[in-house]
């Protein structure tokens, strides 16, 4: 590997790592804001759309508007909204790990809509991930948080939709992201006017959610995926569902249950193994 390629790989790794760290702040920051989750998601998306909009202007990226891009925008709005609601109804660890089940939704959707049968590796991965998800649900039966877990699991469906739509010829990830964020912010942010707590800590958390956890994170992610190979990207991306609940546990005192910890290990390990096997 020559010096230029080595430098590019290092930049790509550091960029992806930074993106994962930014994404992982979501659980903690959402817990810190005593607002309705829809209001939180509306304001953070409105701020994020401004941040990414500035990046688009700076890089002269041409925004596309077509059915595929708009469908991706709907998925973008859906995944951020459901993830925020889930964070309020269940633990942050449950929310992010269950959303991380997106590849399983992709495999199932490819079978339902395109008739692509799962390979042996995909079938085994589905079984393992579903076993891990059952651990979360059994744990939630005793804590009353099963509704939050179900919403988090469904957020993985919207997340899968984003990945699938962006693979089509007319798709454009950056266009879908900024349009989805802007529309979501436009519709939901007015709900913040009904809130009564506007403390400096709450406002700071919402601002960081919009600028760093969503806006900067997606910019870094779009750059990092261009500079790193799929194996490296998938390994680094697996840091988010691990770091997210750790930050919440350390700074907010929220812990995963015993079965949920086992489920998290099964889900993250299975998806990571699947991604690596798919790209080697």
LUMGU-791473 format. One line per 3 residues: their letters; for each residue x, y, z of N, C-alpha, C. Coordinates in nm, 3 decimals, decimal comma. Example, Ala and Ser with C-alpha at 12.3 -4.5 7.8 and 13.67 -1.06 7.14 Angstrom:
<nodes>
AS	1,319 -0,569 0,780 1,230 -0,450 0,780 1,320 -0,330 0,780; 1,285 -0,225 0,708 1,367 -0,106 0,714 1,290 0,003 0,787;
</nodes>
This chain:
<nodes>
XXX	0,085 -0,120 0,000 0,000 0,000 0,000 0,088 0,124 0,000; 0,066 0,215 -0,097 0,149 0,334 -0,103 0,106 0,434 0,004; 0,188 0,538 0,018 0,165 0,636 0,125 0,030 0,707 0,110;
XXX	-0,009 0,739 -0,015 -0,135 0,809 -0,039 -0,255 0,723 0,000; -0,252 0,595 -0,038 -0,363 0,505 -0,003 -0,372 0,481 0,147; -0,254 0,472 0,209 -0,251 0,451 0,354 -0,310 0,572 0,427;
XXX	-0,275 0,691 0,380 -0,327 0,814 0,441 -0,479 0,822 0,422; -0,527 0,782 0,304 -0,671 0,784 0,277 -0,743 0,687 0,368; -0,685 0,569 0,389 -0,747 0,469 0,475 -0,755 0,519 0,619;
XXX	-0,649 0,586 0,663 -0,648 0,641 0,800 -0,754 0,749 0,814; -0,763 0,838 0,714 -0,865 0,945 0,717 -1,005 0,884 0,718; -1,024 0,782 0,634 -1,155 0,717 0,628 -1,193 0,652 0,759;
XXX	-1,098 0,582 0,821 -1,123 0,516 0,949 -1,158 0,616 1,058; -1,080 0,725 1,064 -1,105 0,829 1,166 -1,239 0,898 1,142; -1,274 0,918 1,014 -1,401 0,982 0,982 -1,519 0,893 1,021;
XXX	-1,511 0,764 0,988 -1,617 0,670 1,026 -1,628 0,657 1,177; -1,514 0,656 1,244 -1,513 0,648 1,390 -1,581 0,770 1,450; -1,551 0,888 1,395 -1,614 1,011 1,444 -1,763 1,009 1,421;
XXX	-1,806 0,956 1,305 -1,949 0,947 1,276 -2,019 0,856 1,376; -1,958 0,742 1,408 -2,019 0,648 1,502 -2,031 0,709 1,641; -1,929 0,785 1,683 -1,933 0,852 1,813 -2,045 0,954 1,815;
XXX	-2,059 1,032 1,707 -2,166 1,132 1,699 -2,303 1,064 1,705; -2,323 0,958 1,628 -2,450 0,886 1,629 -2,482 0,833 1,769; -2,381 0,784 1,839 -2,402 0,718 1,968 -2,446 0,814 2,079;
XXX	-2,437 0,946 2,054 -2,480 1,044 2,154 -2,632 1,051 2,166; -2,703 0,995 2,067 -2,848 1,009 2,060 -2,922 0,964 2,184; -2,893 0,845 2,232 -2,964 0,790 2,347 -2,955 0,879 2,469;
XXX	-2,834 0,923 2,503 -2,812 1,006 2,621 -2,879 1,142 2,607; -2,861 1,208 2,492 -2,915 1,343 2,473 -3,068 1,344 2,471; -3,129 1,243 2,409 -3,275 1,235 2,408 -3,329 1,217 2,549;
XXX	-3,261 1,137 2,631 -3,303 1,116 2,769 -3,295 1,247 2,849; -3,203 1,335 2,811 -3,180 1,459 2,886 -3,284 1,567 2,857; -3,361 1,550 2,751 -3,459 1,653 2,713 -3,599 1,612 2,761;
XXX	-3,659 1,685 2,856 -3,790 1,648 2,912 -3,907 1,693 2,825; -3,898 1,665 2,695 -4,002 1,704 2,600 -4,071 1,580 2,543; -4,183 1,606 2,478 -4,249 1,503 2,398 -4,150 1,458 2,290;
XXX	-4,137 1,328 2,265 -4,039 1,281 2,166 -4,060 1,337 2,026; -4,185 1,365 1,989 -4,212 1,421 1,857 -4,156 1,563 1,846; -4,166 1,639 1,954 -4,111 1,774 1,956 -3,959 1,770 1,946;
XXX	-3,899 1,677 2,020 -3,753 1,662 2,016 -3,707 1,629 1,875; -3,775 1,533 1,815 -3,733 1,491 1,681 -3,756 1,600 1,577; -3,863 1,677 1,593 -3,889 1,784 1,499 -3,781 1,891 1,502;
XXX	-3,746 1,935 1,622 -3,646 2,042 1,635 -3,508 1,993 1,593; -3,470 1,870 1,634 -3,336 1,822 1,597 -3,325 1,802 1,446; -3,431 1,758 1,382 -3,427 1,740 1,237 -3,423 1,873 1,163;
XXX	-3,495 1,973 1,215 -3,492 2,104 1,153 -3,352 2,164 1,159; -3,288 2,150 1,274 -3,150 2,200 1,289 -3,056 2,121 1,199; -3,072 1,988 1,197 -2,985 1,903 1,116 -2,998 1,934 0,968;
XXX	-3,120 1,964 0,922 -3,140 1,995 0,781 -3,066 2,122 0,742; -3,055 2,217 0,835 -2,979 2,339 0,809 -2,830 2,308 0,801; -2,780 2,223 0,892 -2,638 2,186 0,892 -2,601 2,114 0,762;
XXX	-2,680 2,014 0,725 -2,651 1,938 0,603 -2,677 2,024 0,479; -2,774 2,115 0,488 -2,800 2,206 0,378 -2,679 2,294 0,349; -2,613 2,341 0,456 -2,492 2,421 0,440 -2,380 2,338 0,377;
XXX	-2,370 2,213 0,418 -2,269 2,123 0,361 -2,296 2,100 0,212; -2,423 2,084 0,176 -2,461 2,064 0,035 -2,424 2,188 -0,048; -2,449 2,305 0,008 -2,414 2,429 -0,063 -2,263 2,441 -0,079;
XXX	-2,190 2,406 0,027 -2,044 2,417 0,025 -1,982 2,321 -0,076; -2,039 2,201 -0,087 -1,983 2,099 -0,178 -2,048 2,104 -0,317; -2,147 2,192 -0,334 -2,217 2,206 -0,463 -2,285 2,076 -0,506;
XXX	-2,334 2,002 -0,406 -2,406 1,878 -0,437 -2,543 1,913 -0,493; -2,580 1,850 -0,601 -2,708 1,879 -0,666 -2,819 1,794 -0,605; -2,921 1,860 -0,549 -3,033 1,790 -0,488 -3,121 1,727 -0,597;
XXX	-3,154 1,600 -0,577 -3,244 1,531 -0,668 -3,382 1,518 -0,604; -3,485 1,527 -0,686 -3,621 1,507 -0,638 -3,692 1,413 -0,734; -3,717 1,291 -0,689 -3,791 1,192 -0,765 -3,858 1,096 -0,667;
XXX	-3,931 0,998 -0,718 -4,005 0,908 -0,631 -3,913 0,833 -0,535; -3,799 0,785 -0,585 -3,707 0,709 -0,501 -3,649 0,795 -0,390; -3,608 0,916 -0,424 -3,553 1,008 -0,324 -3,658 1,043 -0,219;
XXX	-3,780 1,070 -0,262 -3,887 1,106 -0,169 -3,925 0,988 -0,079; -3,924 0,866 -0,136 -3,951 0,747 -0,053 -3,842 0,732 0,052; -3,717 0,759 0,013 -3,607 0,757 0,108 -3,623 0,863 0,216;
XXX	-3,677 0,980 0,177 -3,700 1,088 0,273 -3,804 1,047 0,376; -3,909 0,977 0,331 -4,012 0,927 0,423 -3,951 0,828 0,522; -3,864 0,741 0,471 -3,796 0,645 0,558 -3,706 0,716 0,658;
XXX	-3,639 0,822 0,613 -3,553 0,901 0,701 -3,635 0,961 0,815; -3,748 1,021 0,779 -3,835 1,080 0,881 -3,889 0,972 0,975; -3,923 0,857 0,919 -3,977 0,748 0,999 -3,879 0,692 1,099;
XXX	-3,755 0,669 1,054 -3,657 0,607 1,143 -3,618 0,701 1,257; -3,602 0,831 1,228 -3,565 0,924 1,335 -3,679 0,944 1,434; -3,803 0,948 1,383 -3,918 0,967 1,471 -3,940 0,846 1,561;
XXX	-3,937 0,727 1,503 -3,961 0,606 1,582 -3,848 0,582 1,682; -3,725 0,614 1,641 -3,611 0,596 1,731 -3,625 0,689 1,853; -3,667 0,813 1,829 -3,683 0,909 1,939 -3,794 0,865 2,034;
XXX	-3,906 0,819 1,978 -4,017 0,770 2,062 -3,972 0,649 2,144; -3,901 0,557 2,078 -3,855 0,436 2,147 -3,762 0,469 2,262; -3,678 0,571 2,244 -3,585 0,610 2,352 -3,657 0,658 2,476;
XXX	-3,779 0,710 2,458 -3,857 0,757 2,572 -3,936 0,644 2,639; -3,962 0,537 2,563 -4,048 0,429 2,613 -3,971 0,305 2,658; -3,845 0,295 2,619 -3,764 0,181 2,661 -3,622 0,231 2,687;
XXX	-3,530 0,141 2,715 -3,393 0,184 2,740 -3,326 0,224 2,610; -3,226 0,312 2,621 -3,153 0,356 2,501 -3,083 0,239 2,434; -3,035 0,144 2,515 -2,968 0,027 2,460 -3,063 -0,058 2,377;
XXX	-3,183 -0,081 2,431 -3,283 -0,157 2,355 -3,317 -0,087 2,224; -3,334 0,046 2,229 -3,374 0,122 2,112 -3,273 0,112 1,999; -3,145 0,128 2,031 -3,044 0,131 1,925 -3,013 -0,010 1,873;
XXX	-3,010 -0,108 1,962 -2,979 -0,245 1,917 -3,091 -0,300 1,830; -3,217 -0,274 1,869 -3,330 -0,323 1,790 -3,337 -0,251 1,655; -3,299 -0,125 1,650 -3,292 -0,055 1,521 -3,180 -0,114 1,436;
XXX	-3,076 -0,163 1,500 -2,961 -0,220 1,431 -2,995 -0,351 1,360; -3,120 -0,399 1,378 -3,167 -0,520 1,310 -3,205 -0,492 1,165; -3,179 -0,372 1,115 -3,217 -0,333 0,978 -3,177 -0,434 0,870;
XXX	-3,055 -0,492 0,874 -3,019 -0,589 0,769 -3,115 -0,707 0,760; -3,174 -0,746 0,871 -3,271 -0,856 0,868 -3,396 -0,814 0,792; -3,441 -0,691 0,814 -3,555 -0,639 0,739 -3,523 -0,635 0,590;
XXX	-3,400 -0,597 0,555 -3,360 -0,590 0,414 -3,371 -0,728 0,349; -3,321 -0,830 0,418 -3,326 -0,967 0,366 -3,471 -1,011 0,345; -3,558 -0,982 0,442 -3,698 -1,021 0,433 -3,771 -0,943 0,323;
XXX	-3,743 -0,813 0,312 -3,808 -0,731 0,208 -3,764 -0,773 0,068; -3,637 -0,810 0,055 -3,588 -0,857 -0,075 -3,659 -0,985 -0,116; -3,694 -1,069 -0,019 -3,766 -1,193 -0,048 -3,912 -1,165 -0,085;
XXX	-3,976 -1,076 -0,007 -4,118 -1,048 -0,028 -4,143 -0,975 -0,161; -4,062 -0,873 -0,191 -4,089 -0,788 -0,307 -4,013 -0,829 -0,434; -3,899 -0,895 -0,417 -3,819 -0,929 -0,535 -3,797 -1,079 -0,551;
XXX	-3,852 -1,160 -0,459 -3,843 -1,304 -0,470 -3,703 -1,359 -0,449; -3,613 -1,279 -0,389 -3,477 -1,325 -0,365 -3,473 -1,408 -0,237; -3,450 -1,538 -0,252 -3,447 -1,626 -0,135 -3,321 -1,602 -0,052;
XXX	-3,334 -1,603 0,081 -3,217 -1,585 0,167 -3,116 -1,698 0,147; -2,990 -1,664 0,149 -2,885 -1,766 0,144 -2,879 -1,837 0,279; -2,796 -1,942 0,287 -2,782 -2,013 0,414 -2,730 -1,920 0,523;
XXX	-2,632 -1,835 0,487 -2,577 -1,738 0,583 -2,686 -1,642 0,629; -2,768 -1,593 0,536 -2,874 -1,499 0,570 -2,980 -1,564 0,657; -3,015 -1,689 0,627 -3,115 -1,760 0,705 -3,068 -1,780 0,849;
XXX	-2,942 -1,820 0,865 -2,886 -1,841 1,000 -2,881 -1,708 1,076; -2,844 -1,600 1,005 -2,836 -1,468 1,067 -2,974 -1,424 1,116; -3,077 -1,446 1,033 -3,214 -1,410 1,071 -3,255 -1,482 1,199;
XXX	-3,228 -1,612 1,204 -3,266 -1,693 1,321 -3,195 -1,643 1,447; -3,065 -1,614 1,435 -2,988 -1,567 1,550 -3,036 -1,431 1,598; -3,059 -1,339 1,503 -3,103 -1,205 1,541 -3,242 -1,210 1,605;
XXX	-3,332 -1,291 1,549 -3,465 -1,304 1,609 -3,456 -1,362 1,751; -3,361 -1,454 1,772 -3,340 -1,508 1,907 -3,295 -1,398 2,002; -3,205 -1,312 1,953 -3,159 -1,201 2,035 -3,271 -1,103 2,064;
XXX	-3,356 -1,077 1,966 -3,468 -0,985 1,984 -3,569 -1,040 2,084; -3,590 -1,170 2,082 -3,679 -1,232 2,180 -3,629 -1,210 2,323; -3,498 -1,208 2,339 -3,440 -1,180 2,472 -3,483 -1,042 2,520;
XXX	-3,481 -0,943 2,429 -3,525 -0,808 2,466 -3,671 -0,808 2,508; -3,756 -0,875 2,428 -3,899 -0,874 2,456 -3,933 -0,947 2,587; -3,866 -1,060 2,612 -3,890 -1,131 2,738 -3,848 -1,045 2,857;
XXX	-3,736 -0,973 2,841 -3,690 -0,885 2,948 -3,788 -0,771 2,971; -3,847 -0,721 2,863 -3,939 -0,607 2,872 -4,074 -0,645 2,931; -4,111 -0,773 2,928 -4,238 -0,816 2,986 -4,244 -0,785 3,135;
XXX	-4,128 -0,790 3,200 -4,124 -0,765 3,344 -4,109 -0,616 3,377; -4,070 -0,537 3,278 -4,047 -0,394 3,303 -4,155 -0,305 3,241; -4,243 -0,363 3,160 -4,349 -0,285 3,098 -4,302 -0,198 2,983;
XXX	-4,190 -0,231 2,922 -4,134 -0,148 2,815 -4,144 -0,214 2,678; -4,234 -0,311 2,666 -4,241 -0,386 2,541 -4,290 -0,301 2,424; -4,374 -0,199 2,451 -4,421 -0,111 2,344 -4,304 -0,035 2,284;
XXX	-4,215 0,014 2,370 -4,096 0,084 2,323 -4,007 -0,006 2,240; -3,996 -0,132 2,281 -3,915 -0,229 2,206 -3,974 -0,256 2,068; -4,107 -0,267 2,063 -4,173 -0,290 1,934 -4,152 -0,173 1,839;
XXX	-4,161 -0,051 1,892 -4,140 0,067 1,808 -3,995 0,073 1,760; -3,902 0,039 1,848 -3,761 0,037 1,810 -3,735 -0,066 1,701; -3,799 -0,182 1,714 -3,784 -0,287 1,614 -3,838 -0,241 1,478;
XXX	-3,952 -0,171 1,480 -4,011 -0,119 1,357 -3,927 -0,007 1,297; -3,853 0,066 1,382 -3,766 0,170 1,328 -3,659 0,108 1,239; -3,624 -0,018 1,268 -3,528 -0,090 1,184 -3,583 -0,112 1,044;
XXX	-3,717 -0,123 1,031 -3,780 -0,139 0,900 -3,761 -0,013 0,815; -3,781 0,104 0,875 -3,760 0,230 0,803 -3,613 0,248 0,769; -3,525 0,207 0,861 -3,381 0,216 0,839 -3,343 0,127 0,720;
XXX	-3,403 0,009 0,714 -3,378 -0,082 0,602 -3,426 -0,020 0,472; -3,543 0,047 0,478 -3,596 0,112 0,359 -3,502 0,217 0,303; -3,436 0,290 0,390 -3,339 0,390 0,345 -3,226 0,326 0,267;
XXX	-3,172 0,217 0,321 -3,061 0,149 0,255 -3,104 0,091 0,121; -3,225 0,032 0,115 -3,271 -0,030 -0,008 -3,298 0,074 -0,117; -3,368 0,182 -0,081 -3,403 0,284 -0,179 -3,280 0,356 -0,233;
XXX	-3,182 0,373 -0,147 -3,062 0,445 -0,189 -2,975 0,362 -0,282; -3,006 0,232 -0,295 -2,930 0,147 -0,387 -2,983 0,156 -0,530; -3,105 0,210 -0,546 -3,162 0,222 -0,680 -3,091 0,331 -0,759;
XXX	-3,100 0,317 -0,891 -3,027 0,408 -0,980 -3,062 0,555 -0,957; -3,189 0,585 -0,932 -3,232 0,723 -0,916 -3,224 0,772 -0,772; -3,170 0,687 -0,683 -3,159 0,726 -0,544 -3,041 0,819 -0,520;
XXX	-3,052 0,901 -0,417 -2,943 0,991 -0,377 -2,952 1,009 -0,225; -2,865 0,940 -0,149 -2,874 0,942 -0,003 -2,879 1,081 0,058; -2,792 1,171 0,013 -2,786 1,304 0,072 -2,915 1,381 0,048;
XXX	-2,973 1,366 -0,072 -3,101 1,433 -0,102 -3,213 1,379 -0,014; -3,219 1,245 0,000 -3,322 1,184 0,085 -3,308 1,230 0,230; -3,185 1,236 0,277 -3,160 1,274 0,417 -3,206 1,417 0,443;
XXX	-3,161 1,512 0,360 -3,192 1,653 0,388 -3,340 1,683 0,366; -3,403 1,622 0,264 -3,546 1,644 0,242 -3,628 1,584 0,356; -3,593 1,461 0,396 -3,664 1,395 0,505 -3,651 1,472 0,635;
XXX	-3,531 1,522 0,665 -3,510 1,599 0,787 -3,588 1,729 0,785; -3,585 1,798 0,671 -3,654 1,927 0,663 -3,805 1,911 0,678; -3,864 1,814 0,608 -4,008 1,792 0,616 -4,050 1,748 0,756;
XXX	-3,969 1,659 0,815 -3,998 1,612 0,951 -3,991 1,729 1,049; -3,889 1,813 1,033 -3,875 1,929 1,119 -3,988 2,029 1,101; -4,030 2,048 0,976 -4,136 2,143 0,945 -4,268 2,101 1,009;
XXX	-4,296 1,971 1,007 -4,423 1,919 1,060 -4,422 1,909 1,213; -4,311 1,861 1,269 -4,310 1,829 1,412 -4,254 1,937 1,505; -4,165 2,023 1,454 -4,102 2,121 1,543 -4,201 2,217 1,610;
XXX	-4,314 2,254 1,548 -4,408 2,342 1,618 -4,460 2,284 1,751; -4,451 2,151 1,766 -4,495 2,089 1,891 -4,411 2,134 2,009; -4,291 2,185 1,982 -4,204 2,233 2,090 -4,262 2,355 2,159;
XXX	-4,352 2,428 2,090 -4,414 2,546 2,148 -4,508 2,510 2,264; -4,548 2,382 2,269 -4,635 2,337 2,378 -4,557 2,299 2,504; -4,425 2,289 2,490 -4,343 2,249 2,604 -4,330 2,363 2,704;
XXX	-4,299 2,328 2,829 -4,287 2,428 2,935 -4,146 2,437 2,992; -4,063 2,337 2,964 -3,926 2,336 3,018 -3,828 2,377 2,908; -3,769 2,493 2,925 -3,670 2,541 2,829 -3,541 2,579 2,903;
XXX	-3,498 2,488 2,988 -3,375 2,511 3,065 -3,255 2,510 2,973; -3,144 2,572 3,015 -3,023 2,572 2,932 -2,975 2,432 2,895; -2,987 2,337 2,989 -2,941 2,201 2,962 -3,028 2,133 2,855;
XXX	-3,159 2,156 2,862 -3,250 2,095 2,764 -3,227 2,154 2,625; -3,213 2,286 2,618 -3,191 2,352 2,489 -3,056 2,313 2,431; -2,955 2,302 2,518 -2,822 2,262 2,471 -2,825 2,120 2,415;
XXX	-2,898 2,030 2,484 -2,907 1,891 2,438 -2,976 1,883 2,301; -3,084 1,959 2,282 -3,153 1,959 2,153 -3,063 2,015 2,043; -2,990 2,121 2,076 -2,900 2,183 1,978 -2,790 2,085 1,935;
XXX	-2,733 2,014 2,032 -2,628 1,916 2,002 -2,685 1,798 1,923; -2,808 1,759 1,956 -2,875 1,652 1,880 -2,884 1,689 1,732; -2,923 1,813 1,704 -2,939 1,856 1,566 -2,808 1,878 1,493;
XXX	-2,715 1,948 1,557 -2,590 1,984 1,489 -2,490 1,870 1,482; -2,476 1,796 1,591 -2,371 1,694 1,600 -2,425 1,553 1,579; -2,527 1,513 1,659 -2,572 1,374 1,658 -2,638 1,335 1,526;
XXX	-2,702 1,430 1,458 -2,764 1,401 1,329 -2,690 1,470 1,215; -2,679 1,603 1,221 -2,619 1,678 1,111 -2,476 1,639 1,079; -2,387 1,660 1,174 -2,245 1,628 1,153 -2,224 1,479 1,132;
XXX	-2,300 1,396 1,204 -2,283 1,251 1,193 -2,307 1,203 1,051; -2,415 1,250 0,987 -2,445 1,205 0,852 -2,345 1,260 0,750; -2,292 1,379 0,775 -2,189 1,434 0,686 -2,063 1,348 0,693;
XXX	-2,020 1,317 0,816 -1,901 1,233 0,835 -1,922 1,094 0,778; -2,044 1,040 0,796 -2,074 0,906 0,745 -2,066 0,903 0,593; -2,120 1,006 0,527 -2,116 1,010 0,380 -1,973 1,020 0,328;
XXX	-1,888 1,090 0,401 -1,747 1,102 0,361 -1,673 0,971 0,390; -1,697 0,917 0,509 -1,625 0,797 0,552 -1,651 0,676 0,465; -1,776 0,660 0,418 -1,807 0,544 0,334 -1,739 0,552 0,197;
XXX	-1,699 0,671 0,157 -1,628 0,684 0,030 -1,480 0,654 0,045; -1,429 0,663 0,168 -1,285 0,649 0,191 -1,246 0,515 0,253; -1,345 0,435 0,295 -1,314 0,307 0,359 -1,379 0,192 0,284;
XXX	-1,321 0,073 0,299 -1,380 -0,046 0,239 -1,499 -0,091 0,324; -1,590 -0,170 0,267 -1,711 -0,211 0,338 -1,685 -0,283 0,470; -1,580 -0,366 0,475 -1,551 -0,441 0,599 -1,518 -0,344 0,711;
XXX	-1,427 -0,249 0,685 -1,387 -0,152 0,786 -1,507 -0,069 0,829; -1,587 -0,025 0,732 -1,704 0,058 0,763 -1,803 -0,017 0,852; -1,828 -0,145 0,821 -1,926 -0,222 0,898 -1,877 -0,248 1,040;
XXX	-1,748 -0,271 1,056 -1,691 -0,295 1,189 -1,701 -0,169 1,275; -1,662 -0,055 1,217 -1,666 0,071 1,291 -1,810 0,109 1,323; -1,902 0,085 1,228 -2,043 0,119 1,248 -2,104 0,041 1,364;
XXX	-2,048 -0,075 1,394 -2,100 -0,158 1,504 -2,068 -0,096 1,640; -1,988 0,010 1,643 -1,957 0,076 1,769 -2,077 0,149 1,826; -2,167 0,198 1,736 -2,280 0,278 1,783 -2,370 0,203 1,882;
XXX	-2,419 0,082 1,849 -2,506 0,012 1,945 -2,433 -0,035 2,070; -2,301 -0,026 2,070 -2,225 -0,062 2,191 -2,199 0,062 2,276; -2,155 0,170 2,211 -2,120 0,293 2,284 -2,244 0,365 2,335;
XXX	-2,354 0,361 2,260 -2,477 0,431 2,298 -2,524 0,394 2,440; -2,549 0,266 2,469 -2,597 0,232 2,605 -2,491 0,252 2,713; -2,362 0,246 2,675 -2,257 0,271 2,774 -2,262 0,416 2,821;
XXX	-2,278 0,510 2,727 -2,286 0,652 2,762 -2,408 0,678 2,850; -2,521 0,615 2,816 -2,643 0,634 2,895 -2,626 0,576 3,035; -2,560 0,462 3,045 -2,538 0,399 3,175 -2,447 0,484 3,264;
XXX	-2,341 0,540 3,205 -2,243 0,618 3,281 -2,299 0,752 3,324; -2,365 0,824 3,233 -2,407 0,961 3,261 -2,555 0,976 3,300; -2,636 0,870 3,277 -2,778 0,879 3,310 -2,821 0,772 3,409;
XXX	-2,737 0,671 3,425 -2,765 0,565 3,523 -2,863 0,460 3,477; -2,893 0,455 3,347 -2,987 0,356 3,294 -2,912 0,232 3,250; -2,952 0,117 3,301 -2,882 -0,008 3,272 -2,971 -0,104 3,193;
XXX	-2,907 -0,185 3,110 -2,979 -0,292 3,041 -3,002 -0,408 3,137; -3,115 -0,478 3,118 -3,141 -0,597 3,197 -3,052 -0,712 3,154; -3,049 -0,817 3,234 -2,962 -0,931 3,204 -2,992 -0,995 3,069;
XXX	-3,120 -1,023 3,042 -3,158 -1,083 2,915 -3,132 -0,988 2,798; -3,151 -0,859 2,822 -3,127 -0,761 2,716 -2,979 -0,755 2,680; -2,892 -0,769 2,779 -2,748 -0,772 2,752 -2,712 -0,892 2,665;
XXX	-2,772 -1,007 2,697 -2,748 -1,127 2,616 -2,801 -1,105 2,474; -2,922 -1,048 2,465 -2,981 -1,020 2,335 -2,898 -0,924 2,253; -2,844 -0,820 2,319 -2,760 -0,721 2,249 -2,636 -0,788 2,191;
XXX	-2,574 -0,875 2,271 -2,453 -0,945 2,224 -2,485 -1,033 2,104; -2,600 -1,099 2,107 -2,639 -1,188 1,996 -2,668 -1,107 1,869; -2,747 -0,998 1,884 -2,785 -0,918 1,767 -2,664 -0,851 1,704;
XXX	-2,586 -0,778 1,785 -2,470 -0,705 1,732 -2,367 -0,802 1,674; -2,341 -0,911 1,747 -2,244 -1,009 1,699 -2,287 -1,074 1,568; -2,416 -1,109 1,558 -2,467 -1,175 1,437 -2,462 -1,082 1,315;
XXX	-2,506 -0,956 1,334 -2,507 -0,861 1,223 -2,365 -0,827 1,180; -2,275 -0,811 1,276 -2,136 -0,781 1,243 -2,072 -0,896 1,166; -2,097 -1,020 1,212 -2,042 -1,137 1,143 -2,098 -1,147 1,002;
XXX	-2,228 -1,120 0,988 -2,293 -1,124 0,856 -2,232 -1,021 0,762; -2,213 -0,897 0,811 -2,156 -0,792 0,726 -2,015 -0,826 0,681; -1,936 -0,881 0,772 -1,797 -0,916 0,738 -1,795 -1,028 0,634;
XXX	-1,877 -1,132 0,655 -1,880 -1,244 0,561 -1,929 -1,201 0,423; -2,019 -1,102 0,419 -2,073 -1,055 0,292 -1,970 -0,976 0,209; -1,870 -0,922 0,277 -1,777 -0,832 0,208 -1,636 -0,886 0,195;
X	-1,612 -1,010 0,240 -1,476 -1,067 0,227 -1,478 -1,173 0,118;
</nodes>
